[in-house]
Amino acid sequence: MQQSPEFELYEPPTDGISSVKFSPTSSQFLFVTSWDKSVRLYDVYSNQLRSKFEHKAAVLDGCISDSFQGFSGGLDKRVKMFDFTTSKETILGTHEDAVKCTEYTAETNMLITGSWDKSVCLWDPRIQEALVGRYMQPSKVYSLDVTQNKLVVAMADRHVYIYDIRNMKETMQTRESSLKYMTRTVRCMPNGEGYATGSIEGRVAVEFFDPSPESQTRKYAFKCHRQVIEGIDYVYPVNALAFNPVHGTFASGGGDGVINIWDGFNKKRLRQFPKYPTSISSLAFSCDGTMLAVASSYTYEEGEKDHAPDSIYIRTIADSEVKPKTLPTSSTL
């Protein structure tokens, strides 16, 4: 009998799932944050909830360091650290408003947080006064990601700022999003050449850091996560993006409960997985690219309604599902 490529995690959160992220060094551990105020660590191999700690309000994002520390933030404005080896919990500091996004960067051993208070903060969890710097932005921070010392901050009002995290006092580039509507998520290409953004209006944009006119001609945007039902065109938000760390292709997840795998080299969709029970709220590939964590959790794009329970699925990914059909002649994503 053929083994199912997918299974559901036991003991999922009891309210909306805000983020799923694998450990940066192991496919075994998955870090999950939720509107039920919890932060959870799952052992994916044994399908067990290994650890759990709480915030005082909904948790909007979290991440794990390569030294097995968890970081999280949310509506209680606190930035928390949890050491899974000692079970010690530490409040690193606070923002003035909700902490919307967290990313850990191994290049500098820093935690980066973005908030609705219009700031980005850098934290060094190894020292007592963990806050290294607070950098004000023009608008609320909705999403951020970092690759090879480049930090991309996606904000309200279509602002996209690019920084070198070794010198946060000035921006490398300030851009306006190629997408006309609010940015929901940003994710960087594994090789550091650029990034992709998703919007509430069912579009994805692929952008490149190199400001030269030649490089900028490569950028593009496309429609996705749309359905025609009885002659009516329904448009769903792109809630989640995740790049495969091995092949540089990427997955998109939408309010339609659909996940697509895209070949950015050739601007083609490689495949579409069977529809999930409700909206896709978050996606994450494991560090070796062999697993995809899927948060199937209603994101209220259609208001209050009955919806399927919140669930986390772990899908085994075959090379054939994420490998580009033909190798590009230019440099890879």
N, C-alpha and C positions, 0 to 999 in steps of 0.2 A: 504494500500500500504506500502511495506517495505521501510524504510528510507535508502537512500544510505549511505554506510559506509565511504564515502569520498566526500570532496568538495574542490573546488579550491579557493584560496584567491584572493580577488579583489585587484587591483592596485599592481601587482607584479613589481619587478625591471625591468628595460628596457635593462639590459645586464646580462651577466653571474652571476648566484647566487653562491656565494662562501661559505656561511655557513647559517645554520638555527639552532637556539638553543632556547629551551623553558626557561622560568624563572625557577630557581631552587626551587621556592616555590609555583608556580601557573601554572596550565595548561592553564590559560586564555591568557597569553602573549607569543608571539613568536618574537625573535630577529633575524633579517635577514641582511646579508651584501652582497654587490654586486660589480661587476666590473663597474657598472654605477656611482661609487663614493658615493653611498648612504648607510646609515644605517637606517633601518626601524623597528618600533615596531608595531606589529599587535595585535589587540584584536581578538583572534580566536573565541570566543563565539559569537561575533556580526559580524564577518567577516569585520572588519574595520581597515584601516591604522590609528593608533592612533598618531604616531609621526615619524618624519623623520629629520635626519641631514646629513651633507655632509663632505667628505674628499676632498682633492685636487687631489686625484688619486684613482685608484681602491682599494676597501676595501677587504682584504683577509680573515678576521675572526673577530668575535665579541662574546660577552657573556654578561649576566646580573648578577648582584649581588643580594643577598637576600634583599637588601635595595632599590631595584628598580633603580639601576644605570646601564647604559649601557657602555661597553668598546669595543673599536674597534681599528684595525690597518691595514695597507696595504702598498701600493707602495709609499705613501708619507712619510713613515718612522716614522710617528707620532703615539703615543699612546693617544687616546682620551677617555674622560669620559663625559657622558651626563646624567644629573640628570633629570629623567622623571617627577618628582614632581615639579621641579622649572624651567625646560627647560634651565638650565644653562649648558654651554659647557666648558670643561676644557681640555687643553693639558697637560697630566701628564709628558710627556717627549718624547724622540726620540730614535730610533735605528740608526745604521750607514747604514743599508740597509732595505729592505722591512720587515715589521712585518708580519710573516706568520701565527702565531697562538696565540690565547688568551684563558686563562682559569681563572675563578675566584674560589678561594677555601674558603669556609665558615669556615673551621677549623682555619685559621689564618687571615681571612678577607683580603686576599692579591689577587692581580691580577698577573698572570704569563704570560709573553709574550716570544715567540721564534721567532728568526729572521734569515734571510739569511746572516746576519753579523756574524753568528756563535756564537751567545750569547743567553742566557736565562736571563731575567730580572724579578725581583720581585718588585712590586709596592704596596705601602700602600696609597690608595686614600683618607684616612682620614687626612693626613698631607700635608703640603705645599710642602716640598721636598719629592715628592712621591717615587722616586727611592730608594729602600732599598738596592739592590745589583745587580751587573751585573756579570754573570758567563760565562766565555768563554768555548765553546765546540769545538770538533775537526773538525766539518763540519757544513754546513748549516742545520738549524733546519727546518724540514718539517711538523712535527706534534708533539703535546704533550698532555698529559692528566694527571689528578691528582685524587687520591682517598686515603682517610684516611692518609693524610700526605706523601704519596708516589707519586713522580712525575716521569713519564716516558717520556723521550725525544727521539724521533725518528729522525734520521738525514740522510744526504747523506752518501755514502760509507758504508751503512748498519750498522752504529753505533746506538746502543740503550743504553742510560745511564739512570740509576735509582737513584733518590735522595730522601732523607728525607728533605722535604721543611723547616724543623726547623733547618737544618744544611746543607746549600747548598755549603759550602766550600770544601766538599769532596763527591765523589760519593759513594753510597751504593754498586752499582754493575755496571760494564761495560760489555756490551754484543755485540755480532755480531748477526744481524737479522738472523732468521731461513730461511728467504726468500731470494732467490738469486738476486732478482731485486729490484729496488728502492721502498722504503716504501712510500705509499701515505697517510696512516692514522693510528693512534694508538688510542685505547680506552680501558679504565680500567674496570675491572669487578666491579660491585657495592659493593661487599663485601670485596674488597681489596686483593683478593688472587692472582690476575694476570692481564693480559692484552691480547688484540688481536691486530694484525697488518694486514693491507692489502697492497698488492703491485700492481705495474702497470702490472704484469704478471698474473692476475687472480688467485691469491692465498691468503689465509688467514692463519695466524699462531696464535695458542693459547698458551700462555706462562704463567709460574707461578713464583712468586717472590721468594718463598722458594728455596734456592740454594741446598738443600739436594738432593743427587742422587735419593732418592725415589720420591720426588716431581717432579724432572726434567724428570722422565720417563713418566709423565702425559702429557707433552707438545706434540703438534702435529701440522701439517699443512695439508691443503687440497686445491684441485683445485675447482674453482667456476667461474661463469660469463664467460662461454665459450659456443660457439654455433658451431654446424657443419652445414654449408650451402653448399649444392651441393658438398659434399665430402671434403670440406675444413674446417679445424678447426680454428675458429676465437677466439682469446683470448682478453678479455677486462680488463681494469684496475678496481681494487676495489677502488672506490673513497671514500666510506663512510662506517663507522661502527657505530652502536649504540646499547648499552646494555639496555634491559628492566630493570628498577630499581626494579621491584617487583619479577620477576621470574628468572633474570640472564641469560636468553636466549638473543641472539643478532641478529640484522638485518645487512645485507650487501647490499650495493647498488653499481652497476657497470656501466661501460660505455655502456653496452648493454641495459640500461633502465629497468633492472630487479632488484627487491628486493627479497631477500631470508631471511627467519627466520630460525635460526640455534639453535639446542639443543646441547650446548657444553658438557653437561653431558654425552650424549650417542652418540655424534659425528654423529648426524643425521640432515637432513633438515626437519623442521616441515612443511613449506609450501613456496610456491612462489606466489607472487601477480601478477595480470595481468600486462603486460609490459606497461611502461610509454612512453610518446611520444618521449623522447630523454634521454640522459645520466642522471644518478642519481649523482648529485654533492655533496649532503649533506643529512644527516638524523639526526633526533633527536626524542627521546621519551619524552613525558611529564613526570613531576616528579612523577605522580601516575601511569604511564605506560599505560594509557588508550588511548593515542593518539600518532600517529607517524606523524611528519612533514617530507615531502618529497620535496626536491628541484629537479625538473626535468629541467635540464639546460645543454645544450651541452658542453662537456669538451674537445673538439677538439682532441680526440684520432684518428680521421680519417682525420685531417686537415680541411681546409676550405671547407664547403659544406652547402647546404641549410638544415636547421633544424627547428624543431618545436619551437614555442616561449617559453621563459623561464617562468616556472610556479611553484607555490608552492601549494602542496596538503596537506590537513589535513585528515588523515585516522583514523577513530575510530577503536580501537584495542580490539577485544574480548579476554577474558582469554584463550579460546580454541586455539587461534592463536599463543600464545606466551608461554603457559605453557608446561613444559617438559612432555612427555608422561608417563614416569615412574620416580619416585624419585630416585636419585643416592644413593648408599650405603655410599659413602664417602662424604666429605663436599661439599657444593654447590659452584657454580661459584660466 
